[in-house]
Amino acid sequence: MYTIDVVEQILEPKQLILANKDSIITHLVYDSRKVIDPVGSIFFALQAVRDGHRFIGDAYAKGVRNFVISETSWVGNKYSEANFFVVDNVLGAMQKLAAHVRSKFTKPVIGITGSNGKTVVKEWLTELLGVDKKIYQSPKSYNSQLGVALALWDLNDDYDYAIIEAGISLPNEMDNQQVMIRPDIGVLTNIGQAHASGFSSKEEKAREKVKLFSASKVVISPGKYNIRDFLNPNVANFTFGYEMDDIVQLSSVQEHKELGQTWVTISFQQQQGIVYIPFTDRASIENALICVTTLLYLGYPIADITARIAKLKPLEMRLQLRKGKNNCSIIDDSYSNDLASLQIALDFLNQQQQHEKRTLILSEMEGMGAKVKEKLTKVLRGQSLYRLILVGEDLEFLEGAVQTDVLLYASTADLIAGLDALGFADESILVKGSRAFHLEDVSQLLAAKTHETVLEINLHAIEHNLKQYRSLLPPEVKLMAMVKAFSYGSGSFEVANLLQFNKVDYLTVAFADEGVELRQNGIELPIMVLSPDEQAFEAVVANRLEPEIYSFRILRAFVDFLKTKKVSSYPIHIKIDTGMHRLGFLPTELPEVIAVLSVVSEVRVASVFSHLVASGDSNQDTFTRQQIELLNAGADLLQAELKYPFMRHIANTSAIIRWPSAYLDMVRLGIGLYGMDLDQATLDLETVGQLKTTITQIKELEAGETIGYDRKGVLHRKSRIATVKIGYADGYNRRFGNGVGEMMINGQLVPTIGNICMDMCMLDVTDVSVFEEEEVLVFPDLGKAASVIGTIPYELLVGISSRVKRVYFYE
């Protein structure tokens, strides 16, 4: 807790507008949608893709009364009860607070950086040290300039160690991270290719990363990266490797894939031993060795380390949303549990509007001291939960302390034994637990069983891509997101809920039943229907859907329907055909459209729009310009006669990048939201969906044998053939057969062989080391896969069958 006086001393604002000097600060907030404890919150008006000053009013309406701002023009009489700290740099002010919190922590801080593996090493170290120590860790991958500041806020001396992760993508970013974290012990995971475009060389990247350790006592790192020359002379380098000057010596590394283990013989000082690492992939081996070396530095004997390392399991570090039994939605975030990551998970739970009932299954937390208990109680009091299910004997203090039904179980086994009696149905269930409680077992029991081939959808990537396109738009331009065709194969309400939370202005579906499903699952945004027909009018009006009107037949039929319902001023969207020649009124038909609209009161035009044919093709720029001019001319004609305002829009995904003149009142973002754009170089888009399957069986066959239907796959050598669980019924096109398609296993490309079957297909894995039940990435490169069969990525995405299980995760 911090008083206003203390916050003023830390931030040293250039101006302080004070309304209540008795405020106590307990929460840092930068997103007005995520306010839990308004009275104790201080809102930081960050200027990023969207200017945080624009959301001061939203935060104030929720009860927030403390703000850090950089522009005083937003301070007005309507915020007369608020305190305003005026600074030059709002993010810098938050970082000052974080640095102050860190300065009060007297125990060792372990700072982790590197190109890859930071979060895995952090989580594993937390697990390994947590056997006998209380560990504070930064949540998830909160390693950015903002994330580190938020991660440090709840740090206190109840813990024995703090483990904080730091990431950078550009030069000079680590300076601020170092000031906040000031690690006593540094850990460098590796120097690889991640964010390579931000640095002129690998050496520059290494120099920037080790800035984190400028005041550290020691840095633990793989010896092969040779960072000694980049460190301050008074910082020790505690390395592992095969060289004589490595402090922890590796004498042999033996992979035993049949056991799923790697045996590493190590020696340190007078100790020698074999560490049995329960992984065989290169990245996991190196991450585990970093953990081994860290524990050796901290004084743990090899025998103890070996026992702990053997218990490590692969980390599912992503919050997952899955379909559950009895029409439930299961949010699985069971790999770690602390206040910060709980808040992240609760924010995600609150985004989900498909069920009125929200349930939280929560285990004990690491480091459950008095301060944590007090903050946990506050966090849970701010939630609207249907019920709270607690696992662990140290959570009894919450019974009676929160305004919801509380059920307490001593162990996960007790909860599983009573699971059926809880009668889960029609609710969103967040499962949040420490690894020691293995609540993932509960998630598995609650999840619906479906086809093993899955489409993994990264909701954070959708959010990231949305921000990328928004960064190009002026604040006054609205954004319509296309969620037709099952959101290009990515799901319906799951994606729509995320877009609603991120305040897009409109959603668009192809058919009325898609819009009905969204309404049934809590979507309140305006929804435009592209292809309404007369049979769907009842559903359109009953669910407040807004139809595209593209012909006189549909216009007159819809007006007649509204008359029978005695409905007036119903919003419609007039489609003008400016060159696509698919649907829409021709420009020459607009006078007659006006004649109809001017004499009816049943409808009101919400927008006038058209569809660009080739906005991504520079060879067609003259035609694109002509389409924009035709739309504006038609809209001007309608505007002159209708006498009331409406929106106009024509820009699709490609036009958002290439045609700012086409932004008008609103843009329509489609395939770009899902990570695909003809102009990939302009924006930093992230992959949204990954189609994955598994190997069912591997056979060794002689030359001359044939594979699959019609004996199309002929073996010309002794071969290993893997059968995988995906076929054309799942959306894997038959044209990918006979070596046209490639899949990826353990980072290695393998070709198809033989014809694609309905439910499975075969791969030639002769030249790679793979095993049954291993994971297979179906489309390593979606654009390339589409190209080789003469189609576009859209077709591959929307062609993925609904029987393929969608698993949503949020990093």
N, C-alpha and C positions, 0 to 999 in steps of 0.2 A: 504494500500500500504506500502511496506517495501523496503528500499534501500538495496543494497548489504552490505553497512557498518553495518546497523542495523541487518541484518540477520547474519552477521559474529559475532557480539557481542552476539547475542542470542545463536547461535549454538556452538560457540567456537571450530571451526574445528581444527583438528590437522594439517591440511594442506589446504591451499586455493590456487587454480590455477585460476588466474584471467585474463580474456580476455577483459571484459567490466565492469568497475566499476560503470557505470551509469545505469545498469539494475534496473528495478522496478518490485518487486514481487507482483502479485495480485492473483495468483491461485496456489494451491497445486495440483500436478499431480503424480499419482503412476501407471497409466495405459496409455501406449503410444497410445492406441486406442481412448482415451477419451480426447484428447487435444482440447480445445476450443479457448483459447487465448494464442498461443505459446509464443508470445513476453513477456507476463507477467507471464509465468508459471515457476515453479521450480519443476523438476522431481526428485522423491525419488526412488532410485533403491533398492526397498525392496527385501529381500531374503526370499521368501515363497516357495510355490510349484514350481514356476518358478523364477529363479534368475532375478531380475529387471535389473541388469547390462547388460543382453543380449539384452535389448530393448532400450538402450541408443541411438543406431543408428536410430531406428524408431522415437523416440522423436525428435532427432536432425534434421532428415529429414523433420519433420513437423514444424520446426522453433524454437523449445525449445532451449534455450541457458544457462540455469541454472540447475545444477544437484547436488544432494546430494548423495555421493557414499561412499562405505567402502573399495573398492578395486581399487587401482590406475592403475592396469594393463589394465583397459579398456580405460584409457585416451590415446589418440593418436593424431597424427598430423591432422587426418581428422576431429577432433573436435576443431580446433584451435580457433574458435570464442566463445567457451563455457567457462562458469565459473564452477569450480568444488569445492564443499565443501566436504572435505574428513573427515569422522567421523568414530568412531568405531561401532556405532549402528544407522542405517539409520532411523528405526522406532522411536527410542529414540529422534533423531534430530527433526522429525516431531512433536513429543509430546512436545518438548521444545518450538517450535514455538506456538503450541496451548496453552500451559500454559502461554506464554507471552501475547497472545491475551486476554486470560481470565483475566490476571492481570490488564489489562487496562479498564475492564468493572466495573463500579462503582455501578451498580444497583444490586438488589438481584438475586442470582442464586439458582434455585431449582434443586437439584440433585435427581434423581429417580433410585432406584435399587430394586431388588427382583427376585424371581424365575420365576414368571409369572406376566402378567398384566402391565409391565413397559410401553410399547408403548401405550396401551389403556389409562392408567392414564395420561400419557404425553399429548396425544391428547385431552382428555376430559378437563384437566386443561387449556390447551391452548384455547379451545373453551369457557370454563366458565369464565376465566379471560379476554379473548379477548373482552368481551362486553364493558369494559371500560379501558382496558390497551393494550399497544403494547407488544406482546409476541414474543420472539425468542425461537425457539425450535429446537432440533436436529432432522434431517430428518429421516423418516422411522424408522427402528430399528438400526440406526447407534450407537450401544452401545459397540462396541468392542474396543480393543486397537487402532486400526486404525480408526474405525468409529468415536470415540469421538474426536480424533484429527482433522479429517475432519469437524466434526460438529461445532467445536468451531471457525473455521477460519473466518467465516463471522460475528461473534458477534461484535456489536458496541453499543455505548451509545444512539442510537436512540430508543432503546427498554426499557420498564419499568421492565420487568422480562426476565430472560433466564431460560428455562427448558431443562435440559440435562439428557439424559438417559445413564446409565452405566450397563454393564453386564459382568459377569465373569463366567468361567467354570473350573478354576483351582486355587489353593491357590496362594497367593501373586500377582495375577493379578490386584487387586483393588488398590494397592499402586500407580501405574502409573496413574490410573483413578482419584484418589483423588488429585494428584499433578496438573493434568490438570483442573479438574472441580472446586475443592475447593468450594463446595456448602455452601451457607449461611443457606439454609433451606434444610433438608434432608427428603426424602419420601421413606419409605420401604413398598413395596406392599405386599409381603408375603415371607415366607420361605417354599418352596415346594420341589418337586422331580426333577425339571429341573436341568440338569447337575449334578445330585447326584453322578455319578460315579467318578467325579473329587475330591470328598471330603470324608474324613474318617467318618464323622458323620454330622448330621444336625446342631449340635452345631458349628462344625468347619466352615460350610458354613455360618451360621449366623455371626460368628466373622469376617469372611473375607468380607462379604457384608457391614457390618457397618463400616469397615475401611474408606469407602467413606465419612463418617460423622465425622471423627476424629477432624476436625476443624470447624464443623458447630455450629450454634447457637442453633438449635433445630432439632429433628427428629420426623416426623409424622409417626405413624405406628399403626396397629391393636394391641390392648393391649394384645391379647392372645399369641403373639409371645415372650413377656417378654424379650425384648432386653436390658433392663436397665443395666444389669450387664456387657454387652459387650461395652457400650458406655463410652467415657471419662466422668469423674465426672462433668465437666463444660458444658456438652451438655444436654439440656433439652429433655425430651421424652414426646411428646404431643400425647396421645393415645386416641383411641375410643374403646368402648366395654361395657360389662355388669357389670364389676367389680367396686367396690366403688372407687378404686383409678384411674380409667380411667377418663380422663379430659372431654371427650365428652361421655356422658352417653346414652346408648341405652336401652330403657325400653321395646320396643316391635318391632318385625319384622314380618309383616303379608304379605304373598304372596297372590295375587289375580290374578291367572292365566287367569281367564276369561277377566280381564281388561288389562292383560299384565303388571301389576304393582306390586311393593312391597312397602308397607307403613311402614315407619320406624319412630317411635316416639323417639325424641332425646331431650336432655337437656344439656345446656352449660351455665355456670355462671347463669345469671338471665333469660336466654331465654329458651323457650320450644316450640316445634312445631313438625309437621309431615312432613317428606320429602317423596314425591311421586316419587320413582325411577321407570323409565319406562322399567324395566326388571324384570325377575323372576328367572333367573339362578344365581347360587351361586357366580360364579366368577364376573359377572357384578355388583351384589349387593355390594360385598366387594370393587371392584374398585370404584364404585360410592361413597361409604362411605369414602374412602380415600380422594376423591375429596371434599366431604362435610367438612371433618375435616380440610383439608388444607385451604379451604375458611374461615372457622371459625377462624382458627389461624390468617389469614391475616386480620381479622376484619370485614368480611361481615356478616350482620344480617341473621338469619335463614330464614326470609321471602324472602329475595333476593335470597338466595341460593336455596330455594325450587322452586322458579320461573325458575331459570336457569337449575337446574337439570331435571326438567320435560321436557325440550326441547332436552335432549340428545337422540341421535339415535345410533343404532348399527354401529360400524365402519367397513367399508370394507377397511382394511388397506393395501390391496394388489393392486399393479398395475396389471390391467387385460387387456388381449388381447382377443378380441372377433371378430367374423365374423360380418361384417356390411352389410347394404343394398348396392345394386349397386356395388358389388365386392369391397367394402372397408374393411379395417382392422381398428377396433376401439380400441385404447389404452386408457383405463379409469383409470385416476389417480386423481380423483376429490375430495378426502377427505381432502387434505391439500395443501398449496401452499407457498413455500418459495424458496429462491435461490438454496439451496442445493438439495432439493427434485425435483425441476424443472430440474436441471442438470442431476440427476439420470434418470428422465423420458425421457429427450431428448437423453441421451445415448441409452436407450432402443429403442426409435423411430428410431435412426440411425442404429440400428442393423437390422431393418426390411427392407429387400431388395425386398419384393414382389411387391412393387409399386414404380414407379419413383417419383410420387408426394407425398409430405409429408406436412400435414397441422397441425398447432398448434392452438387449441382453448384455450385461456388463460384468467383467471380472474385476478382481482387485488390481490395483496399479502398483508399479514399482515405486519404491520410496514413499509409501503411504504415511507421511507425517502429518502433524496437526495442520500445517499450512495447506498441504494438498487436500486434506479432508474439507477444510473450510472453503477452498476454491471449488472443489468438486460439487459441494452442496449448492453453491451459488449457480454453477453452470447448469445443474439438473433442475433447479427451481425455475430457470428461464425457459424450460422446454415444455411443449404441450404433448405429453406422452399418454398413450392409452394405458400402458403399464410398464413397469420397470422391473426387470428380472436380474437379480444380483447373484454372482457366483463368488464365493469366498467368505471366510469367517470374519474378515476385517471390514466388512461393509455394513454391519448392523446399524451403524450410526445414521444411515440414510433412512431407516424405517421411521416414519413420522416426520422426517425433516423435509420431504418433498411432497408436492400436492398431486400425487398420483398413486395408483395401486402398486405396492412393492411386494415382490415375492423373493425370498432369500433361499439360496441353496448353498450348502457347505462346499460342494465340489462339482466339477463338470459331470462326473459320473452320476451324482444325484440328480442333476438337471436332466441328463439324458434319460434316466430311469422314469422321470415324470413328464417327459416331453409330450406324449400323446394326450395326457390329461389337461394340458394347457389349451388345447383346442385352437391352435393358430388357424385363422382364416380371414381372407380379405383385409390384410394389413401389411404395412411395410415394417420389416424387422431388421434392425441394425444389430449385428453381432460384433461386439468390440471387446477384445480381451488380450491379456498378456500371453506370450508364447507358452509360459509354463502351464496355463490352463487348457490349452489345446481346444479352444472353442471352435476351431475349424471343423472339428468332428460334429458339432451341433449344426453348423452351416450345411454340411453335407447331408445330414438327416432331414433338414428342412427343405432343401433344394429339390426341385422336380427332376426326375430322371429322364434324360432325352438322348437322342442320337449323339455319339461320342465325337463326331466332327463338330468343331465349334468355330464361330466367327467372333474373334475378340475385338471389341470396339472400345477405343480409348476416348472416353468422354472429355478428358482434359485436352486431348488433341483437337477435338471439335471446338472447345472453348478457345484454345490457342488460335486456331484458324479464323474463328470469328473475330478475334481481336486484331489479327493481321489485316483483314479487309476493312474493319472499322477504322483502323489507323489512317486509311486513305480518304475517309469521308469527312466532309464538314459536319459539325455537330447538328446542324438543322436537317440533314438528310436522313430520312427514316430507312430502316432495313427490314426487308421481308425475307424470311428464310424458307427455302423449299424443303418440305418434308414428305413430298409425294413419293410413291413407289417404295413405301416402307423406309423412308429417309435414305433413298438410294441403297437399300438393302441393309441399312444399319439399325433399323428398329423404328418404332413409332413414338409412343408416349415417353419412352426412356430418353430419346433425343429431344423431343419437344419440351419435356420438363426442364432440361438443361438450358434450352434456348429461352424459355419463359423466364427462368431465374436470371439469365443474362440480359434480360430486357430487350429482346428484339421486338419490333413493332407489329409484325404480321407473320403468320405462317401460311403456307400454301400447300394444299393437297390436290390430288388429281380428281378424286371421286368423293362423293358425300359420305360414304361409309368410313373412309379414312378419317374424315373430320369428326364423325360421330364417335369413333373410338377415342380420339383425343379428348373430346368433351367428357366422355365417360371416365377418363383417367386424369381429371383435374386440370385440364388446359383451359385457361380463360382468355388467352390472347385472341384477337380477331383472326379468323381463318377464312382464306379465300379458296373457293372450290373451282378448279379449272374446267371441269367437264360435267356440269350438272345436267341431268335429264329430268323430264317431267315426273317420272316415277319417284324421284328423290326429293321433290319439293317439300314434302311433309317433313322429312328428316332435316332438310336444310334449315327450315324455319324453326322447327322444334329445338334445334341445337345451335341456333344463332350463327349459322354458317353464311358466308357472303358469296353469292354465285358470280362467276364470270358470265357475262351476257355477250354472246358472240353472233347471234342471228335474230332476225325478226320473229321467227317461230318461238325461240326460247324466251325472248323478251315479252311477247304477247301472252304466252302460256303462263309465265311467272306472274305477270300483272293480274291475269284472270284468277290464278290461284290465291294471290294475296287478297283480292276482292272478296272471295268466299270466306276468308279468315278474318276479314275486316281489319287488315294490317295496313298501316301507312308508313311512308318514308323508310322502307326497308333498304339497307345498303346493298348496292350492286356495283359491279366493276365492268365497264364497257371496254371490250377488246376491239382494237382497230387492226386490220390486216394491212401492214405496211410493206409486205414483201415475202413473208413466210408462206402465205397462201395455204394455211392449214385451217385455222379457225379465225373468225373475226369479221367485223363489218368493213367493207371496202370504203375508202375515203369518199367515193361518190355517193355512198348510201347514208352518209351522216346527216344530210338535211332531213331525210325521212326519219332517222333515229330521233333527231331533235323534235320533229313533229309529234312523235309518240310520247316522248318524255315530257314535253311541255303541257300535255293535257291529262297526265295521270299523277295521282298523289300517292300511289301505293309504293313507289320506289324512289330512292334518292341515290344519285351517282356518288359513290365513295372514291372511285378513281377511274381514270381513263389510261389505258396502257397498250403496249404492243410488244412484239417479240422480235429481238434482233436475230438475224439469220447467220451472220458470220463475223461477229464483233472481234473474234480473236485472230482473224486473217487479214493481214495488212494489205493483201491484194484486193480485198473487197471493201476498203475504207470508203470509197466513193459511195457505194451502195449503203453502207452503214450510216453515213452522214445523211443520205437521202431518207432513210427510215426514220431517223431522229427528227428531221425536218417535217416529214409527213405526220408523225405523231403530234408534234407541237402545233402544227397547223390545224389538225383535227380537234385537238383539245381546246385551242383558242376559239374555234367555231362553237363548240359545245359551251364553253365558259360564257361566251357573249350572250347566249340565249337562255341558259339555265339560271343565271343570276345568283348562284351560290357557289362556294369554293369546293373544289375536289382535288385530289392528288393526281399527279401524272407520273408514270414510271415506264422505263424501257430497258434500263441497264441490267444485263445478266452478269454472271461471274466474270467472264472475260472483259466485259465493258467496264467493270469496276476498276480494273487495272488500266485499260487502254483508252477509255472514253470518259474522262471527267465531265465533259459537256453533256453527257447523257445521264448524269446523276439525277437531275430534276428534283422531284420531291421525295423519291424513294428508289432504292435499288433492290434487285432480287438476287440473293446469293444462293446458288445451287451446289453444283459438284465441288466447287472450291471449298465449301464448308467441310467436305469430307476428304480434303487433302489432294484433290486433283485439279490442275489448271493448265491450260495450254501454255501459259507464261509462268512456268515454275520459278524462273530465276528472280522475278521481281519480289516475291514474298517468301518468307521462311515458313512454308506449310509443313505440317506434320502428318504422317500416315495415321489414319483413323482406324481402319479395319485390317485385321490379319486373319485369313482363313487357315485353320490348322486341323490336322488329323493325326492319326497314329498308325504305326505299323502293326498289322494283325499277325502276319506270318512271313518268315523268310525261308526260301528253299534254295538248295544248291542243285543246279540242273546242268546236264551235259550239252555240249555243242550239238546242234541239229534239232533240239526240242523246240516246240512252238508255244507261244504264250497267248492266251485269251481267245475270244470268239473269232471264228474264221481263220484261225491259225496265222494271223497277220504278223505276230511278233516272232521272228525266227532268230534263234541263238546261233551265233557264229563262233562261239567259244564257250568254255565252261563258265557258268555265270551264277551269281546270287541274285535272286528275284524277290523283291519285297511287295507284298500285297497291302494296300492302305485303304482306309475306310472312307472313301469318297468316290462318287460316280456321277453320271449325268443327272440322276434324280436329285442330287444335292446341288446341281448347278455347275459341275465341272464338265465343260463342253466336250462332246465326242471328238471334236476336231483336235483336241490336245493329245490324242492317242498316237502311238507308234513313233515316239521320240519327238513329236512337235512340242509337247509341254515339258517343262522342267519343274521339279520341286526341290526344296532344300532341307537337308537333314544335317544337324550339327555344323551349319555353315557351309556345307558342300552341296553343289548342284548335282542332281541325278535326273536322268531322262525317264519319261514314260516308255513302256514297251507293250505292244499289243493294243487292241482296241479298248476304249474306256467302257466299262460295264455300267449297269444301272446304279449299283450301290458301292462299287469299289473299282480300283484300277491297280495296275502293277508298275513297279519301278525297277530299273536295272541298277542295283547297288553293288555291282561286282568290284568297283574300284574304290569303295569307301568302307569305313568301319562303322557299321550300324547294328542295332539290336532290335528285337521285337519289343513293341510297346513304346518305342521312342517317338518323339514328337516330330511332325513333318509340316513344314510351311508350304502351303499349296501354291501361293503366288509370290515368289521372292521379289518380283518386279511386276506390278500390275500393268503398267504401261507397256512393257515388253511383251507380257503374256497376251494382252489384247492385240498388239500389233501382229504377232506371229500367226494369229488365226483371222486377221483381216477385220477386226472390229475395234470398238472403243472401250475404255475402262468402264463407262456407264453400264454397258451391257453385262460385263462380268459381275459388277457389284449388284445390280438389281436381279440378276439371274440366280443368286445364291438362294437356295430353297428355304422356305419357312421351316422345314423340318430340321435344318441346321441350327443348333442351339446358339443363341446370342448370349455372350458373356460380356458385361460392361464393367470397365474398371476406370478408376479415377486416380491418377498419380499426383 
